Amino acid sequence: MPTPFHATTVLAVRRGDSTALVADGQVTLGDIVVKQRARKLRRMGENGSIIAGFAGATADALALLAKFETKLEAHRGNLKRASVELAQDWRTDRVMRHLDALLLVANREQMFLLSGDGDLMQPDDGIMAIGAGASEAMAAARALMARTELAAREIAEDAMRVTSEICIYTNQEFVIEEV
């Protein structure tokens, strides 16, 4: 059995009228770093008003992103409706159930974590993360949110920097998108 790819921390932070997503670029195979600058965020929807990030098996994640984009188009950019529809399909479709990835999708007002278990989670505090360093990223972002007046983008970037110093599957080659 091949060694699974471990990669990625994706963090979303919403503060005020801004939402920022940041993802690292590292991809590892076992204990070998095979890529430093992978791009794990994608803008979607009309005028790029929605940002999607992924963690997990890349081919599976890209398939899910394509399906999510189709749902967005079918529901005229309604993030919540597209997320609900994808989560339902992901849980009930026999082929999709075997996809090994997580999605984190957001616009200015909402963010959702979608999983193959049919989970559709929305954070209470405007902070959500997926991937290898998710716990570290969320803890750092929550501390910064509670103790500073930094903007969403600054919190996301600083929290990822902390995460990259702790999590061996997270590097400092960040891609940041903001809406």
TIVO-2410 file (N, C-alpha, C; in nm, 3 decimals):
# residues 179
REC num residu      c1      c2      c3 atome chaine
REC   1      M   0.085  -0.118   0.000     N      A
REC   1      M   0.000   0.000   0.000    CA      A
REC   1      M   0.089   0.124   0.000     C      A
REC   2      P   0.061   0.222  -0.088     N      A
REC   2      P   0.145   0.341  -0.093    CA      A
REC   2      P   0.134   0.423   0.035     C      A
REC   3      T   0.241   0.493   0.065     N      A
REC   3      T   0.241   0.582   0.181    CA      A
REC   3      T   0.149   0.699   0.151     C      A
REC   4      P   0.059   0.735   0.242     N      A
REC   4      P  -0.034   0.845   0.214    CA      A
REC   4      P   0.039   0.980   0.212     C      A
REC   5      F  -0.012   1.070   0.130     N      A
REC   5      F   0.040   1.205   0.130    CA      A
REC   5      F  -0.011   1.277   0.254     C      A
REC   6      H   0.080   1.340   0.324     N      A
REC   6      H   0.042   1.427   0.435    CA      A
REC   6      H   0.076   1.567   0.391     C      A
REC   7      A  -0.016   1.654   0.401     N      A
REC   7      A   0.011   1.788   0.353    CA      A
REC   7      A  -0.093   1.882   0.406     C      A
REC   8      T  -0.055   2.004   0.405     N      A
REC   8      T  -0.154   2.108   0.410    CA      A
REC   8      T  -0.204   2.145   0.547     C      A
REC   9      T  -0.205   2.270   0.567     N      A
REC   9      T  -0.290   2.331   0.667    CA      A
REC   9      T  -0.360   2.444   0.595     C      A
REC  10      V  -0.491   2.448   0.605     N      A
REC  10      V  -0.570   2.556   0.550    CA      A
REC  10      V  -0.646   2.619   0.665     C      A
REC  11      L  -0.638   2.750   0.677     N      A
REC  11      L  -0.701   2.824   0.786    CA      A
REC  11      L  -0.788   2.934   0.729     C      A
REC  12      A  -0.908   2.948   0.782     N      A
REC  12      A  -0.999   3.057   0.745    CA      A
REC  12      A  -1.027   3.141   0.869     C      A
REC  13      V  -1.021   3.272   0.851     N      A
REC  13      V  -1.047   3.366   0.961    CA      A
REC  13      V  -1.139   3.476   0.908     C      A
REC  14      R  -1.248   3.500   0.980     N      A
REC  14      R  -1.338   3.610   0.945    CA      A
REC  14      R  -1.337   3.710   1.059     C      A
REC  15      R  -1.315   3.835   1.025     N      A
REC  15      R  -1.323   3.944   1.122    CA      A
REC  15      R  -1.380   4.065   1.049     C      A
REC  16      G  -1.482   4.123   1.110     N      A
REC  16      G  -1.547   4.238   1.046    CA      A
REC  16      G  -1.607   4.196   0.914     C      A
REC  17      D  -1.580   4.273   0.810     N      A
REC  17      D  -1.636   4.242   0.678    CA      A
REC  17      D  -1.535   4.175   0.586     C      A
REC  18      S  -1.439   4.107   0.646     N      A
REC  18      S  -1.334   4.042   0.568    CA      A
REC  18      S  -1.314   3.897   0.612     C      A
REC  19      T  -1.292   3.811   0.515     N      A
REC  19      T  -1.257   3.672   0.541    CA      A
REC  19      T  -1.130   3.641   0.465     C      A
REC  20      A  -1.034   3.580   0.535     N      A
REC  20      A  -0.907   3.542   0.474    CA      A
REC  20      A  -0.886   3.392   0.488     C      A
REC  21      L  -0.840   3.331   0.381     N      A
REC  21      L  -0.797   3.192   0.384    CA      A
REC  21      L  -0.649   3.190   0.352     C      A
REC  22      V  -0.576   3.106   0.424     N      A
REC  22      V  -0.434   3.088   0.400    CA      A
REC  22      V  -0.405   2.939   0.399     C      A
REC  23      A  -0.319   2.898   0.308     N      A
REC  23      A  -0.278   2.757   0.299    CA      A
REC  23      A  -0.127   2.753   0.281     C      A
REC  24      D  -0.067   2.653   0.340     N      A
REC  24      D   0.076   2.634   0.318    CA      A
REC  24      D   0.094   2.560   0.186     C      A
REC  25      G   0.220   2.543   0.144     N      A
REC  25      G   0.245   2.481   0.014    CA      A
REC  25      G   0.310   2.345   0.019     C      A
REC  26      Q   0.329   2.290   0.138     N      A
REC  26      Q   0.406   2.166   0.151    CA      A
REC  26      Q   0.323   2.041   0.123     C      A
REC  27      V   0.385   1.950   0.049     N      A
REC  27      V   0.330   1.817   0.027    CA      A
REC  27      V   0.440   1.718   0.063     C      A
REC  28      T   0.406   1.620   0.144     N      A
REC  28      T   0.505   1.519   0.182    CA      A
REC  28      T   0.456   1.381   0.146     C      A
REC  29      L   0.550   1.293   0.123     N      A
REC  29      L   0.523   1.152   0.100    CA      A
REC  29      L   0.606   1.079   0.205     C      A
REC  30      G   0.539   1.026   0.306     N      A
REC  30      G   0.611   0.967   0.418    CA      A
REC  30      G   0.690   1.074   0.488     C      A
REC  31      D   0.821   1.055   0.497     N      A
REC  31      D   0.905   1.155   0.564    CA      A
REC  31      D   0.985   1.239   0.465     C      A
REC  32      I   0.937   1.245   0.340     N      A
REC  32      I   1.005   1.321   0.236    CA      A
REC  32      I   0.915   1.435   0.190     C      A
REC  33      V   0.969   1.556   0.186     N      A
REC  33      V   0.896   1.670   0.129    CA      A
REC  33      V   0.913   1.662  -0.022     C      A
REC  34      V   0.802   1.648  -0.094     N      A
REC  34      V   0.808   1.633  -0.239    CA      A
REC  34      V   0.770   1.760  -0.314     C      A
REC  35      K   0.710   1.853  -0.243     N      A
REC  35      K   0.670   1.980  -0.307    CA      A
REC  35      K   0.663   2.087  -0.200     C      A
REC  36      Q   0.712   2.206  -0.234     N      A
REC  36      Q   0.714   2.318  -0.140    CA      A
REC  36      Q   0.605   2.422  -0.167     C      A
REC  37      R   0.562   2.434  -0.292     N      A
REC  37      R   0.474   2.545  -0.330    CA      A
REC  37      R   0.345   2.499  -0.397     C      A
REC  38      A   0.282   2.400  -0.341     N      A
REC  38      A   0.153   2.356  -0.396    CA      A
REC  38      A   0.049   2.463  -0.368     C      A
REC  39      R  -0.043   2.479  -0.460     N      A
REC  39      R  -0.150   2.579  -0.443    CA      A
REC  39      R  -0.277   2.505  -0.403     C      A
REC  40      K  -0.326   2.534  -0.284     N      A
REC  40      K  -0.438   2.460  -0.226    CA      A
REC  40      K  -0.562   2.546  -0.204     C      A
REC  41      L  -0.561   2.665  -0.261     N      A
REC  41      L  -0.676   2.755  -0.255    CA      A
REC  41      L  -0.722   2.787  -0.396     C      A
REC  42      R  -0.852   2.807  -0.411     N      A
REC  42      R  -0.907   2.841  -0.542    CA      A
REC  42      R  -1.022   2.940  -0.523     C      A
REC  43      R  -1.023   3.043  -0.604     N      A
REC  43      R  -1.136   3.138  -0.606    CA      A
REC  43      R  -1.244   3.082  -0.697     C      A
REC  44      M  -1.369   3.102  -0.655     N      A
REC  44      M  -1.483   3.051  -0.731    CA      A
REC  44      M  -1.595   3.153  -0.726     C      A
REC  45      G  -1.702   3.121  -0.796     N      A
REC  45      G  -1.820   3.206  -0.794    CA      A
REC  45      G  -1.800   3.332  -0.876     C      A
REC  46      E  -1.907   3.408  -0.882     N      A
REC  46      E  -1.905   3.532  -0.958    CA      A
REC  46      E  -1.803   3.628  -0.898     C      A
REC  47      N  -1.714   3.678  -0.980     N      A
REC  47      N  -1.610   3.773  -0.938    CA      A
REC  47      N  -1.518   3.716  -0.831     C      A
REC  48      G  -1.506   3.583  -0.822     N      A
REC  48      G  -1.415   3.524  -0.723    CA      A
REC  48      G  -1.455   3.552  -0.580     C      A
REC  49      S  -1.584   3.562  -0.555     N      A
REC  49      S  -1.634   3.600  -0.423    CA      A
REC  49      S  -1.633   3.485  -0.321     C      A
REC  50      I  -1.597   3.367  -0.366     N      A
REC  50      I  -1.590   3.250  -0.278    CA      A
REC  50      I  -1.450   3.191  -0.290     C      A
REC  51      I  -1.394   3.154  -0.176     N      A
REC  51      I  -1.262   3.090  -0.175    CA      A
REC  51      I  -1.280   2.949  -0.120     C      A
REC  52      A  -1.217   2.853  -0.186     N      A
REC  52      A  -1.221   2.713  -0.141    CA      A
REC  52      A  -1.079   2.666  -0.119     C      A
REC  53      G  -1.058   2.594  -0.009     N      A
REC  53      G  -0.930   2.532   0.020    CA      A
REC  53      G  -0.951   2.385   0.044     C      A
REC  54      F  -0.846   2.305   0.022     N      A
REC  54      F  -0.861   2.162   0.040    CA      A
REC  54      F  -0.743   2.102   0.114     C      A
REC  55      A  -0.771   1.990   0.178     N      A
REC  55      A  -0.669   1.907   0.242    CA      A
REC  55      A  -0.703   1.763   0.211     C      A
REC  56      G  -0.601   1.682   0.197     N      A
REC  56      G  -0.623   1.540   0.171    CA      A
REC  56      G  -0.564   1.499   0.038     C      A
REC  57      A  -0.616   1.392  -0.016     N      A
REC  57      A  -0.567   1.340  -0.143    CA      A
REC  57      A  -0.598   1.442  -0.253     C      A
REC  58      T  -0.496   1.485  -0.323     N      A
REC  58      T  -0.511   1.594  -0.420    CA      A
REC  58      T  -0.610   1.562  -0.530     C      A
REC  59      A  -0.602   1.446  -0.591     N      A
REC  59      A  -0.695   1.411  -0.699    CA      A
REC  59      A  -0.839   1.411  -0.648     C      A
REC  60      D  -0.859   1.358  -0.528     N      A
REC  60      D  -0.993   1.357  -0.469    CA      A
REC  60      D  -1.041   1.499  -0.443     C      A
REC  61      A  -0.952   1.582  -0.389     N      A
REC  61      A  -0.988   1.720  -0.358    CA      A
REC  61      A  -1.023   1.797  -0.485     C      A
REC  62      L  -0.947   1.778  -0.591     N      A
REC  62      L  -0.976   1.847  -0.716    CA      A
REC  62      L  -1.109   1.803  -0.774     C      A
REC  63      A  -1.142   1.675  -0.761     N      A
REC  63      A  -1.272   1.626  -0.806    CA      A
REC  63      A  -1.384   1.692  -0.726     C      A
REC  64      L  -1.363   1.704  -0.595     N      A
REC  64      L  -1.463   1.768  -0.510    CA      A
REC  64      L  -1.479   1.916  -0.541     C      A
REC  65      L  -1.368   1.983  -0.567     N      A
REC  65      L  -1.375   2.125  -0.603    CA      A
REC  65      L  -1.456   2.144  -0.731     C      A
REC  66      A  -1.437   2.056  -0.828     N      A
REC  66      A  -1.514   2.064  -0.952    CA      A
REC  66      A  -1.663   2.044  -0.925     C      A
REC  67      K  -1.695   1.946  -0.841     N      A
REC  67      K  -1.836   1.921  -0.807    CA      A
REC  67      K  -1.894   2.039  -0.730     C      A
REC  68      F  -1.814   2.097  -0.639     N      A
REC  68      F  -1.861   2.212  -0.563    CA      A
REC  68      F  -1.888   2.331  -0.655     C      A
REC  69      E  -1.799   2.352  -0.751     N      A
REC  69      E  -1.818   2.462  -0.845    CA      A
REC  69      E  -1.946   2.444  -0.926     C      A
REC  70      T  -1.976   2.320  -0.963     N      A
REC  70      T  -2.100   2.290  -1.034    CA      A
REC  70      T  -2.221   2.323  -0.947     C      A
REC  71      K  -2.213   2.288  -0.820     N      A
REC  71      K  -2.322   2.318  -0.726    CA      A
REC  71      K  -2.339   2.469  -0.711     C      A
REC  72      L  -2.227   2.541  -0.703     N      A
REC  72      L  -2.235   2.688  -0.693    CA      A
REC  72      L  -2.307   2.747  -0.813     C      A
REC  73      E  -2.272   2.700  -0.930     N      A
REC  73      E  -2.337   2.750  -1.052    CA      A
REC  73      E  -2.485   2.717  -1.052     C      A
REC  74      A  -2.519   2.595  -1.011     N      A
REC  74      A  -2.660   2.552  -1.010    CA      A
REC  74      A  -2.743   2.632  -0.911     C      A
REC  75      H  -2.679   2.681  -0.805     N      A
REC  75      H  -2.751   2.756  -0.701    CA      A
REC  75      H  -2.714   2.904  -0.702     C      A
REC  76      R  -2.670   2.951  -0.818     N      A
REC  76      R  -2.643   3.093  -0.844    CA      A
REC  76      R  -2.555   3.158  -0.738     C      A
REC  77      G  -2.449   3.086  -0.698     N      A
REC  77      G  -2.353   3.143  -0.605    CA      A
REC  77      G  -2.391   3.138  -0.459     C      A
REC  78      N  -2.501   3.069  -0.427     N      A
REC  78      N  -2.545   3.057  -0.288    CA      A
REC  78      N  -2.453   2.957  -0.216     C      A
REC  79      L  -2.361   3.008  -0.135     N      A
REC  79      L  -2.260   2.925  -0.071    CA      A
REC  79      L  -2.321   2.819   0.020     C      A
REC  80      K  -2.417   2.858   0.100     N      A
REC  80      K  -2.477   2.763   0.194    CA      A
REC  80      K  -2.549   2.650   0.120     C      A
REC  81      R  -2.628   2.686   0.022     N      A
REC  81      R  -2.705   2.585  -0.052    CA      A
REC  81      R  -2.611   2.489  -0.127     C      A
REC  82      A  -2.507   2.544  -0.191     N      A
REC  82      A  -2.412   2.461  -0.264    CA      A
REC  82      A  -2.339   2.368  -0.168     C      A
REC  83      S  -2.306   2.417  -0.049     N      A
REC  83      S  -2.236   2.335   0.051    CA      A
REC  83      S  -2.324   2.222   0.100     C      A
REC  84      V  -2.449   2.252   0.129     N      A
REC  84      V  -2.544   2.149   0.175    CA      A
REC  84      V  -2.561   2.041   0.068     C      A
REC  85      E  -2.580   2.084  -0.056     N      A
REC  85      E  -2.601   1.990  -0.166    CA      A
REC  85      E  -2.478   1.900  -0.186     C      A
REC  86      L  -2.358   1.958  -0.181     N      A
REC  86      L  -2.238   1.878  -0.198    CA      A
REC  86      L  -2.222   1.779  -0.082     C      A
REC  87      A  -2.246   1.824   0.040     N      A
REC  87      A  -2.234   1.735   0.156    CA      A
REC  87      A  -2.331   1.618   0.145     C      A
REC  88      Q  -2.453   1.645   0.100     N      A
REC  88      Q  -2.551   1.537   0.083    CA      A
REC  88      Q  -2.505   1.439  -0.024     C      A
REC  89      D  -2.460   1.491  -0.138     N      A
REC  89      D  -2.413   1.403  -0.245    CA      A
REC  89      D  -2.293   1.321  -0.200     C      A
REC  90      W  -2.202   1.387  -0.132     N      A
REC  90      W  -2.078   1.323  -0.088    CA      A
REC  90      W  -2.108   1.206   0.004     C      A
REC  91      R  -2.206   1.222   0.088     N      A
REC  91      R  -2.241   1.116   0.184    CA      A
REC  91      R  -2.317   1.001   0.118     C      A
REC  92      T  -2.399   1.032   0.020     N      A
REC  92      T  -2.488   0.930  -0.035    CA      A
REC  92      T  -2.437   0.864  -0.162     C      A
REC  93      D  -2.352   0.930  -0.238     N      A
REC  93      D  -2.302   0.874  -0.364    CA      A
REC  93      D  -2.196   0.768  -0.336     C      A
REC  94      R  -2.211   0.650  -0.393     N      A
REC  94      R  -2.120   0.538  -0.364    CA      A
REC  94      R  -1.976   0.566  -0.406     C      A
REC  95      V  -1.957   0.637  -0.514     N      A
REC  95      V  -1.822   0.669  -0.559    CA      A
REC  95      V  -1.764   0.783  -0.475     C      A
REC  96      M  -1.843   0.887  -0.455     N      A
REC  96      M  -1.794   1.004  -0.380    CA      A
REC  96      M  -1.759   0.970  -0.235     C      A
REC  97      R  -1.830   0.874  -0.178     N      A
REC  97      R  -1.804   0.836  -0.038    CA      A
REC  97      R  -1.659   0.796  -0.013     C      A
REC  98      H  -1.591   0.753  -0.116     N      A
REC  98      H  -1.453   0.706  -0.102    CA      A
REC  98      H  -1.349   0.815  -0.128     C      A
REC  99      L  -1.394   0.935  -0.155     N      A
REC  99      L  -1.300   1.045  -0.176    CA      A
REC  99      L  -1.241   1.087  -0.042     C      A
REC 100      D  -1.109   1.099  -0.039     N      A
REC 100      D  -1.035   1.125   0.085    CA      A
REC 100      D  -0.982   1.268   0.086     C      A
REC 101      A  -1.069   1.361   0.125     N      A
REC 101      A  -1.030   1.501   0.130    CA      A
REC 101      A  -1.129   1.577   0.218     C      A
REC 102      L  -1.091   1.697   0.253     N      A
REC 102      L  -1.179   1.791   0.323    CA      A
REC 102      L  -1.180   1.920   0.244     C      A
REC 103      L  -1.291   1.991   0.246     N      A
REC 103      L  -1.300   2.122   0.184    CA      A
REC 103      L  -1.334   2.226   0.289     C      A
REC 104      L  -1.276   2.343   0.274     N      A
REC 104      L  -1.309   2.459   0.356    CA      A
REC 104      L  -1.347   2.568   0.257     C      A
REC 105      V  -1.471   2.614   0.262     N      A
REC 105      V  -1.521   2.713   0.167    CA      A
REC 105      V  -1.573   2.835   0.243     C      A
REC 106      A  -1.553   2.952   0.184     N      A
REC 106      A  -1.594   3.074   0.255    CA      A
REC 106      A  -1.619   3.189   0.158     C      A
REC 107      N  -1.706   3.279   0.204     N      A
REC 107      N  -1.721   3.410   0.143    CA      A
REC 107      N  -1.710   3.513   0.255     C      A
REC 108      R  -1.751   3.634   0.235     N      A
REC 108      R  -1.738   3.736   0.340    CA      A
REC 108      R  -1.823   3.707   0.463     C      A
REC 109      E  -1.937   3.643   0.444     N      A
REC 109      E  -2.031   3.625   0.554    CA      A
REC 109      E  -2.030   3.486   0.618     C      A
REC 110      Q  -1.991   3.384   0.542     N      A
REC 110      Q  -2.005   3.247   0.590    CA      A
REC 110      Q  -1.882   3.164   0.558     C      A
REC 111      M  -1.861   3.058   0.637     N      A
REC 111      M  -1.760   2.958   0.603    CA      A
REC 111      M  -1.810   2.823   0.648     C      A
REC 112      F  -1.772   2.720   0.571     N      A
REC 112      F  -1.816   2.584   0.598    CA      A
REC 112      F  -1.701   2.487   0.579     C      A
REC 113      L  -1.698   2.386   0.663     N      A
REC 113      L  -1.610   2.271   0.646    CA      A
REC 113      L  -1.697   2.157   0.598     C      A
REC 114      L  -1.657   2.093   0.489     N      A
REC 114      L  -1.731   1.981   0.432    CA      A
REC 114      L  -1.646   1.856   0.436     C      A
REC 115      S  -1.708   1.744   0.475     N      A
REC 115      S  -1.635   1.618   0.479    CA      A
REC 115      S  -1.719   1.509   0.414     C      A
REC 116      G  -1.653   1.397   0.382     N      A
REC 116      G  -1.719   1.283   0.321    CA      A
REC 116      G  -1.812   1.208   0.414     C      A
REC 117      D  -1.807   1.240   0.542     N      A
REC 117      D  -1.901   1.179   0.637    CA      A
REC 117      D  -2.036   1.249   0.634     C      A
REC 118      G  -2.050   1.349   0.549     N      A
REC 118      G  -2.173   1.425   0.542    CA      A
REC 118      G  -2.171   1.542   0.637     C      A
REC 119      D  -2.055   1.566   0.699     N      A
REC 119      D  -2.045   1.679   0.791    CA      A
REC 119      D  -2.047   1.810   0.714     C      A
REC 120      L  -2.116   1.905   0.769     N      A
REC 120      L  -2.119   2.040   0.718    CA      A
REC 120      L  -2.115   2.128   0.842     C      A
REC 121      M  -1.997   2.179   0.871     N      A
REC 121      M  -1.980   2.254   0.995    CA      A
REC 121      M  -1.954   2.400   0.966     C      A
REC 122      Q  -2.009   2.483   1.053     N      A
REC 122      Q  -1.991   2.627   1.046    CA      A
REC 122      Q  -1.939   2.671   1.183     C      A
REC 123      P  -1.830   2.748   1.188     N      A
REC 123      P  -1.773   2.784   1.318    CA      A
REC 123      P  -1.857   2.888   1.392     C      A
REC 124      D  -1.847   2.885   1.524     N      A
REC 124      D  -1.913   2.986   1.607    CA      A
REC 124      D  -1.837   3.117   1.608     C      A
REC 125      D  -1.704   3.108   1.593     N      A
REC 125      D  -1.619   3.225   1.616    CA      A
REC 125      D  -1.551   3.279   1.491     C      A
REC 126      G  -1.587   3.231   1.373     N      A
REC 126      G  -1.526   3.283   1.251    CA      A
REC 126      G  -1.389   3.227   1.223     C      A
REC 127      I  -1.354   3.115   1.286     N      A
REC 127      I  -1.223   3.052   1.264    CA      A
REC 127      I  -1.245   2.903   1.239     C      A
REC 128      M  -1.184   2.854   1.131     N      A
REC 128      M  -1.196   2.713   1.096    CA      A
REC 128      M  -1.068   2.672   1.025     C      A
REC 129      A  -1.024   2.548   1.049     N      A
REC 129      A  -0.903   2.498   0.983    CA      A
REC 129      A  -0.918   2.351   0.951     C      A
REC 130      I  -0.844   2.308   0.849     N      A
REC 130      I  -0.839   2.168   0.810    CA      A
REC 130      I  -0.693   2.130   0.784     C      A
REC 131      G  -0.667   2.001   0.786     N      A
REC 131      G  -0.535   1.952   0.750    CA      A
REC 131      G  -0.450   1.916   0.871     C      A
REC 132      A  -0.325   1.888   0.843     N      A
REC 132      A  -0.233   1.837   0.944    CA      A
REC 132      A  -0.215   1.932   1.062     C      A
REC 133      G  -0.210   2.060   1.036     N      A
REC 133      G  -0.187   2.158   1.143    CA      A
REC 133      G  -0.312   2.232   1.186     C      A
REC 134      A  -0.429   2.172   1.164     N      A
REC 134      A  -0.555   2.242   1.193    CA      A
REC 134      A  -0.567   2.284   1.339     C      A
REC 135      S  -0.534   2.196   1.431     N      A
REC 135      S  -0.548   2.229   1.574    CA      A
REC 135      S  -0.458   2.345   1.612     C      A
REC 136      E  -0.333   2.340   1.566     N      A
REC 136      E  -0.238   2.446   1.598    CA      A
REC 136      E  -0.282   2.579   1.538     C      A
REC 137      A  -0.327   2.576   1.412     N      A
REC 137      A  -0.368   2.698   1.343    CA      A
REC 137      A  -0.490   2.761   1.411     C      A
REC 138      M  -0.588   2.677   1.448     N      A
REC 138      M  -0.707   2.731   1.514    CA      A
REC 138      M  -0.672   2.789   1.651     C      A
REC 139      A  -0.586   2.723   1.726     N      A
REC 139      A  -0.548   2.774   1.858    CA      A
REC 139      A  -0.477   2.908   1.845     C      A
REC 140      A  -0.383   2.917   1.752     N      A
REC 140      A  -0.310   3.043   1.734    CA      A
REC 140      A  -0.404   3.154   1.687     C      A
REC 141      A  -0.494   3.124   1.594     N      A
REC 141      A  -0.588   3.224   1.544    CA      A
REC 141      A  -0.682   3.272   1.654     C      A
REC 142      R  -0.730   3.179   1.735     N      A
REC 142      R  -0.819   3.218   1.845    CA      A
REC 142      R  -0.748   3.308   1.946     C      A
REC 143      A  -0.623   3.277   1.976     N      A
REC 143      A  -0.547   3.361   2.069    CA      A
REC 143      A  -0.528   3.500   2.011     C      A
REC 144      L  -0.492   3.508   1.883     N      A
REC 144      L  -0.473   3.638   1.820    CA      A
REC 144      L  -0.603   3.716   1.811     C      A
REC 145      M  -0.712   3.647   1.781     N      A
REC 145      M  -0.843   3.712   1.771    CA      A
REC 145      M  -0.883   3.773   1.906     C      A
REC 146      A  -0.858   3.700   2.013     N      A
REC 146      A  -0.899   3.745   2.146    CA      A
REC 146      A  -0.811   3.856   2.201     C      A
REC 147      R  -0.686   3.861   2.160     N      A
REC 147      R  -0.590   3.951   2.224    CA      A
REC 147      R  -0.539   4.065   2.137     C      A
REC 148      T  -0.584   4.071   2.012     N      A
REC 148      T  -0.536   4.176   1.922    CA      A
REC 148      T  -0.651   4.236   1.844     C      A
REC 149      E  -0.622   4.344   1.777     N      A
REC 149      E  -0.717   4.408   1.685    CA      A
REC 149      E  -0.676   4.385   1.540     C      A
REC 150      L  -0.589   4.288   1.517     N      A
REC 150      L  -0.543   4.259   1.382    CA      A
REC 150      L  -0.658   4.227   1.288     C      A
REC 151      A  -0.637   4.255   1.162     N      A
REC 151      A  -0.736   4.220   1.058    CA      A
REC 151      A  -0.733   4.070   1.032     C      A
REC 152      A  -0.836   4.021   0.967     N      A
REC 152      A  -0.848   3.877   0.938    CA      A
REC 152      A  -0.724   3.824   0.866     C      A
REC 153      R  -0.678   3.896   0.766     N      A
REC 153      R  -0.562   3.851   0.689    CA      A
REC 153      R  -0.437   3.840   0.777     C      A
REC 154      E  -0.415   3.938   0.864     N      A
REC 154      E  -0.298   3.937   0.952    CA      A
REC 154      E  -0.306   3.823   1.052     C      A
REC 155      I  -0.425   3.801   1.108     N      A
REC 155      I  -0.443   3.691   1.202    CA      A
REC 155      I  -0.414   3.558   1.134     C      A
REC 156      A  -0.471   3.540   1.014     N      A
REC 156      A  -0.452   3.414   0.940    CA      A
REC 156      A  -0.304   3.390   0.912     C      A
REC 157      E  -0.236   3.492   0.864     N      A
REC 157      E  -0.094   3.476   0.829    CA      A
REC 157      E  -0.009   3.450   0.954     C      A
REC 158      D  -0.031   3.526   1.061     N      A
REC 158      D   0.047   3.507   1.184    CA      A
REC 158      D   0.020   3.370   1.247     C      A
REC 159      A  -0.106   3.327   1.245     N      A
REC 159      A  -0.139   3.196   1.301    CA      A
REC 159      A  -0.074   3.084   1.220     C      A
REC 160      M  -0.071   3.099   1.088     N      A
REC 160      M  -0.005   2.997   1.006    CA      A
REC 160      M   0.145   2.996   1.028     C      A
REC 161      R   0.202   3.112   1.053     N      A
REC 161      R   0.346   3.117   1.082    CA      A
REC 161      R   0.376   3.037   1.209     C      A
REC 162      V   0.295   3.056   1.312     N      A
REC 162      V   0.310   2.979   1.436    CA      A
REC 162      V   0.295   2.830   1.406     C      A
REC 163      T   0.193   2.795   1.331     N      A
REC 163      T   0.167   2.655   1.296    CA      A
REC 163      T   0.286   2.593   1.224     C      A
REC 164      S   0.344   2.667   1.131     N      A
REC 164      S   0.457   2.614   1.054    CA      A
REC 164      S   0.579   2.588   1.142     C      A
REC 165      E   0.587   2.654   1.255     N      A
REC 165      E   0.698   2.633   1.347    CA      A
REC 165      E   0.676   2.512   1.437     C      A
REC 166      I   0.552   2.460   1.439     N      A
REC 166      I   0.516   2.347   1.526    CA      A
REC 166      I   0.490   2.220   1.445     C      A
REC 167      C   0.414   2.232   1.339     N      A
REC 167      C   0.368   2.117   1.260    CA      A
REC 167      C   0.467   2.087   1.148     C      A
REC 168      I   0.521   1.966   1.147     N      A
REC 168      I   0.620   1.931   1.044    CA      A
REC 168      I   0.559   1.916   0.905     C      A
REC 169      Y   0.427   1.911   0.894     N      A
REC 169      Y   0.362   1.899   0.764    CA      A
REC 169      Y   0.314   2.034   0.711     C      A
REC 170      T   0.357   2.143   0.774     N      A
REC 170      T   0.318   2.278   0.733    CA      A
REC 170      T   0.444   2.361   0.712     C      A
REC 171      N   0.457   2.421   0.593     N      A
REC 171      N   0.573   2.507   0.570    CA      A
REC 171      N   0.531   2.653   0.565     C      A
REC 172      Q   0.625   2.741   0.532     N      A
REC 172      Q   0.599   2.886   0.531    CA      A
REC 172      Q   0.580   2.941   0.390     C      A
REC 173      E   0.552   2.856   0.297     N      A
REC 173      E   0.523   2.901   0.159    CA      A
REC 173      E   0.371   2.922   0.148     C      A
REC 174      F   0.324   3.033   0.202     N      A
REC 174      F   0.179   3.058   0.214    CA      A
REC 174      F   0.119   3.119   0.088     C      A
REC 175      V  -0.002   3.076   0.062     N      A
REC 175      V  -0.089   3.143  -0.035    CA      A
REC 175      V  -0.204   3.199   0.048     C      A
REC 176      I  -0.232   3.328   0.030     N      A
REC 176      I  -0.338   3.392   0.106    CA      A
REC 176      I  -0.437   3.454   0.008     C      A
REC 177      E  -0.564   3.429   0.032     N      A
REC 177      E  -0.672   3.489  -0.047    CA      A
REC 177      E  -0.768   3.556   0.051     C      A
REC 178      E  -0.825   3.668   0.009     N      A
REC 178      E  -0.914   3.742   0.097    CA      A
REC 178      E  -1.037   3.791   0.021     C      A
REC 179      V  -1.150   3.785   0.086     N      A
REC 179      V  -1.274   3.841   0.031    CA      A
REC 179      V  -1.335   3.933   0.135     C      A
***
